Amino acid sequence: MCLAIPGRVESLEQQDGMLMGRVDFNGINKMVCLAYVPEVQIGQQVMVHAGFAIQIVDEEEVRQFHQLWQQVLDHTSDRRQER
């Protein structure tokens, strides 16, 4: 299963001709390739998969992602407790 995670772009820079940026994932900061979203701006949210930002998303999409992800975690936790 593949999963993309939302994060907020904190900085932009060029590395060897490639657009890169520091992205904050709820307190965890990682360098991410932004080549697929060249129009991205600092402060915007992006979906990141395997170190590549693949889409710019709005705050509502991020909120929905976190809500759904929490439901998955809650369901998984409930199933483990049943065993």
Residue pairs with C-beta under 8 A, 6 or more apart in sequence:
2 49
3 49
4 47
4 48
4 49
4 54
4 55
5 25
5 47
5 48
5 49
6 25
6 45
6 46
6 47
6 48
6 57
6 61
6 62
6 65
6 66
7 23
7 24
7 25
7 26
7 30
7 32
7 45
7 46
7 48
8 23
8 24
8 43
8 44
8 45
9 21
9 22
9 23
9 34
9 40
9 41
9 42
9 43
9 44
9 45
9 46
9 53
10 21
10 22
10 23
10 24
10 29
10 42
11 21
11 22
11 42
12 19
12 20
12 21
12 34
12 40
12 41
12 42
13 19
13 20
13 21
14 20
18 33
18 35
19 33
19 34
19 35
19 38
20 31
20 32
20 33
20 34
21 31
21 32
21 34
21 40
21 42
21 53
22 29
22 30
22 31
22 32
23 29
23 30
23 31
23 32
23 46
23 48
23 53
25 48
30 48
30 51
31 51
32 46
32 48
32 51
32 52
32 53
33 51
33 52
33 53
34 40
34 46
34 53
35 52
36 52
36 53
36 54
36 55
37 46
37 53
37 54
37 55
37 56
39 56
40 46
40 53
40 56
44 56
45 56
45 57
45 58
45 59
45 61
45 62
46 53
46 54
46 55
46 56
46 57
47 53
47 54
47 55
47 57
48 54
57 65
